[in-house]
Amino acid sequence: MELLQLKYFKAVAEIGKISAAAESLFISAPALSTSISRLEKELGINLFDRTNNRIQLNEQGQIFLRYVNQVFTTLDYAKVELQQSIIQQKHHISIAATTSNLWTDLVAAFSLEYPQFTLASTNLKFSQLETEGLPPNYTFLLGEENDLPASYAADMDSVILFEDQPVIMVHPSHPLAKAPSVDLLRLQRETLFYPSPDVTMYTRICHLFEERDIQMPYGYTLPYLSYRHMAEEGMGISFTTRHIGSLEPENPNICYVPIANTRPWIMRLYWRKAKPLTNDEQLFISFIRKFYNHLA
């Protein structure tokens, strides 16, 4: 069994058509079909059900695909670790976040206290978390505890950092601006601006309505700065969190109103159970726990 065979199998399993998979792999369809047949013969079991011009994983194929994915994920980890060993950076922290503007104060404070460290960071889309979890080239994930699918969370250690609360952003002239809180039902006839659908904040907002068994009202989806601007200009209502609001510069044209009858959003720091932490990474965990101690 060769890695190339596994690569071919993975492509066919994901695409579901020999001709399309062959095109993506830049080989002929007969050559790809022969490779799959040879793999099945070597394993002594059929991995696909073949119907008309399509090819679909059977139960045994799904089991095999799970392990093939683990093989390629492990190889990705190995590549990253080899690259890092070549770079030989003594003080380096890599962080992925689900809502980058929630952590700006943390990154600034850590960089100020440890200027000798380099920080690599990225903002993860919801689709990335669903398909691959924490990318192999990042050690830490900062996010809400429901951002990470349970199948990936099971392989992670984590610590609770603080509880955040969903809020709406409105112009001071809006009738809700002076309310102590607002119920989601009250938003049904408002002009609403949501985050882009592929960011985790949008998914969290969807869950707010689902948990209350309320149909999510129609709204416009925009990047964060754009939908914040809409609230600032009095064009409608936008969504954010209490903590993000506290990090924004003071703005007389925005009021933050808590959303009533919702559970708090639990913000966590995640890292892989299987990967030993360096001294620098352990230092980062210690720093971040102290940093958010007043919010815990």
C-alpha positions in Angstrom: 0.0 0.0 0.0 1.4 3.4 -1.1 0.7 6.9 -0.1 -0.2 7.7 -3.7 -2.9 5.0 -3.6 -4.3 6.6 -0.4 -4.3 10.0 -2.0 -6.2 8.6 -5.0 -8.7 6.8 -2.8 -9.3 10.0 -0.7 -9.9 12.0 -3.9 -12.5 9.5 -5.3 -14.2 9.2 -1.9 -14.6 13.0 -1.6 -15.6 13.7 -5.2 -17.7 10.6 -5.9 -16.9 10.3 -9.5 -13.9 8.6 -11.2 -13.7 11.0 -14.1 -13.9 14.1 -12.0 -11.4 12.8 -9.5 -9.0 11.8 -12.2 -9.2 15.3 -13.7 -8.4 16.8 -10.3 -5.4 14.5 -9.9 -4.2 15.0 -13.5 -4.2 11.3 -14.4 -6.4 9.3 -16.7 -9.7 7.8 -15.5 -8.6 4.2 -16.4 -5.4 4.6 -14.4 -7.3 5.9 -11.4 -9.8 3.1 -11.6 -7.0 0.5 -11.8 -5.4 2.0 -8.7 -8.6 1.9 -6.7 -9.2 -1.7 -7.8 -5.7 -2.7 -6.8 -6.2 -1.1 -3.3 -9.4 -3.0 -2.8 -7.7 -6.2 -3.8 -4.9 -5.6 -1.4 -7.3 -4.9 1.4 -9.5 -7.9 0.4 -12.7 -5.8 0.6 -14.7 -3.5 -1.6 -14.6 0.1 -0.5 -17.2 1.5 -2.9 -20.6 0.8 -4.2 -20.7 1.4 -8.0 -24.0 2.6 -9.5 -24.3 3.8 -13.1 -21.5 6.3 -13.6 -21.1 7.2 -9.9 -19.0 5.6 -7.2 -20.0 5.9 -3.6 -18.3 4.9 -0.3 -19.8 1.9 1.4 -19.7 1.3 5.2 -16.2 -0.2 5.0 -15.0 2.6 2.8 -16.2 5.2 5.3 -14.2 3.4 8.0 -11.1 3.3 5.8 -11.5 7.0 4.8 -11.5 8.0 8.5 -8.1 6.4 9.0 -6.7 7.7 5.7 -7.6 11.2 6.8 -5.7 10.6 10.1 -2.7 9.5 8.1 -2.6 12.7 6.1 -3.3 14.9 9.1 -0.4 13.2 10.9 1.8 13.9 7.9 0.7 17.6 7.9 1.7 17.8 11.6 5.1 16.2 10.8 5.7 18.8 8.0 4.9 21.7 10.3 7.1 20.4 13.1 10.0 19.8 10.6 9.6 23.4 9.3 9.6 24.8 12.8 12.7 22.8 13.7 14.5 24.3 10.7 13.4 27.8 11.5 14.6 27.2 15.1 12.6 30.0 16.6 13.1 29.8 20.3 10.1 32.0 21.3 7.1 31.5 19.0 3.4 31.2 19.7 0.8 30.3 17.0 -2.8 31.1 17.7 -6.0 30.6 15.7 -9.1 32.5 16.7 -12.8 32.3 15.8 -13.5 36.0 16.5 -10.2 37.9 16.1 -11.5 41.3 17.4 -12.3 39.6 20.7 -8.7 39.0 21.5 -6.9 42.2 20.4 -6.2 43.2 24.0 -4.7 39.9 24.9 -2.3 39.9 21.9 -1.3 43.4 22.6 -0.6 42.7 26.3 1.3 39.5 25.6 3.5 41.3 23.0 4.2 44.1 25.4 5.3 41.8 28.2 7.2 39.4 26.0 8.6 41.4 23.1 11.1 38.6 22.4 8.2 36.3 21.2 6.9 36.2 17.7 3.1 35.6 17.4 1.5 33.9 14.3 -2.3 34.3 14.3 -5.2 33.7 12.0 -9.0 34.1 12.1 -10.8 30.8 11.3 -14.0 30.6 9.3 -16.8 28.4 10.5 -16.4 26.1 7.5 -12.7 25.5 8.4 -13.6 24.5 11.9 -16.3 22.1 10.6 -14.0 20.3 8.1 -10.6 20.3 9.8 -10.8 21.7 13.4 -7.7 23.5 14.5 -5.2 23.7 11.5 -2.0 21.7 12.1 0.3 24.7 11.9 -1.4 26.4 15.0 -1.0 25.3 18.6 -3.8 27.2 20.2 -7.4 28.0 19.4 -9.3 30.9 21.1 -13.1 30.6 20.8 -16.5 30.0 22.3 -16.9 26.4 23.6 -19.6 25.6 20.9 -17.5 27.0 18.0 -15.5 23.8 17.8 -17.4 20.6 16.6 -17.6 17.9 19.3 -15.7 15.5 17.2 -12.6 17.8 17.3 -13.2 19.1 20.8 -12.8 15.5 22.2 -9.1 15.6 21.1 -8.4 18.9 22.9 -7.5 20.1 26.3 -9.0 23.5 27.3 -9.4 26.1 30.0 -12.3 28.5 30.5 -11.1 32.1 30.2 -14.3 34.1 30.8 -18.0 34.4 30.1 -19.2 36.8 27.4 -22.7 38.0 26.6 -24.4 38.6 23.3 -25.6 42.2 22.9 -27.1 44.3 20.2 -25.6 47.6 18.9 -28.1 50.5 18.3 -27.9 54.2 17.8 -28.8 56.3 20.9 -32.0 57.5 19.1 -33.4 54.0 18.8 -36.2 53.1 21.2 -34.2 50.2 22.5 -31.1 52.2 23.3 -32.1 52.8 26.9 -33.6 49.4 27.6 -31.9 47.3 30.3 -32.1 44.3 27.9 -33.9 43.2 24.8 -35.8 40.0 24.0 -35.2 38.3 20.6 -38.9 38.4 19.9 -38.7 42.2 20.0 -36.3 42.1 17.0 -38.8 40.5 14.6 -39.7 43.7 12.8 -36.4 45.5 13.1 -33.9 46.1 10.3 -31.1 43.7 11.3 -27.5 43.5 10.2 -25.7 40.2 10.7 -22.0 39.1 10.4 -21.0 37.3 7.2 -22.4 33.7 7.2 -19.0 32.0 7.3 -17.9 33.5 10.6 -18.6 31.8 13.9 -20.4 34.9 15.3 -23.1 34.4 12.7 -23.5 30.7 13.7 -23.7 31.8 17.4 -26.5 34.3 16.5 -28.4 31.6 14.6 -28.1 29.4 17.7 -29.6 32.2 19.9 -32.8 32.1 17.9 -32.8 28.3 17.6 -32.5 27.9 21.4 -35.5 30.1 21.9 -37.4 28.3 19.1 -37.8 31.7 17.3 -37.4 32.0 13.5 -34.4 34.1 12.7 -35.6 37.3 11.1 -34.4 38.3 7.6 -31.4 40.6 7.7 -28.4 41.8 5.8 -25.0 40.1 6.1 -22.0 42.3 6.2 -18.3 42.4 7.4 -18.0 43.5 11.0 -16.9 47.1 10.4 -19.7 47.5 7.9 -22.5 46.2 10.1 -21.2 48.1 13.1 -21.3 51.2 10.9 -24.9 50.6 10.1 -25.8 50.7 13.7 -23.7 53.8 14.2 -25.6 55.6 11.5 -29.0 54.6 12.9 -29.7 52.3 9.9 -30.8 49.3 12.1 -29.6 46.8 14.7 -26.3 44.9 14.7 -24.9 42.2 16.9 -21.7 41.9 18.9 -20.6 40.8 22.4 -20.2 42.7 25.7 -16.4 42.1 25.7 -15.9 43.2 22.1 -17.9 46.3 22.9 -15.6 47.1 25.9 -12.6 46.9 23.6 -13.9 49.4 21.1 -13.1 53.1 21.3 -15.8 55.0 23.1 -18.5 56.0 20.5 -21.4 58.3 21.4 -23.3 57.0 18.4 -23.5 53.4 19.7 -25.3 51.8 22.6 -24.9 48.2 23.7 -28.0 46.4 25.0 -27.8 42.9 26.4 -29.9 40.2 24.8 -32.3 38.7 27.4 -32.9 35.1 28.2 -29.8 33.8 26.6 -27.0 31.6 28.0 -23.6 33.2 28.4 -21.0 32.4 25.8 -18.1 30.5 27.4 -14.8 31.6 25.9 -12.0 28.9 26.0 -8.4 28.3 25.1 -7.9 25.0 23.3 -4.8 22.9 22.5 -4.2 19.4 21.4 -4.0 16.6 23.9 -1.6 14.5 21.8 1.0 17.3 21.3 3.4 18.0 24.2 3.6 21.7 24.9 6.9 23.6 24.9 7.9 25.8 27.8 7.0 28.8 25.8 3.5 27.5 25.1 3.0 26.6 28.8 4.1 30.2 29.6 1.4 31.5 27.2 -1.3 29.4 29.0 -0.2 30.8 32.3 -0.2 34.3 31.0 -3.6 34.1 29.4 -5.2 32.6 32.5 -3.9 35.5 34.6 -4.9 38.0 32.0 -8.5 37.0 32.1 -8.6 36.1 35.8 -10.7 39.3 36.6 -13.3 38.2 34.1 -13.6 34.5 35.1 
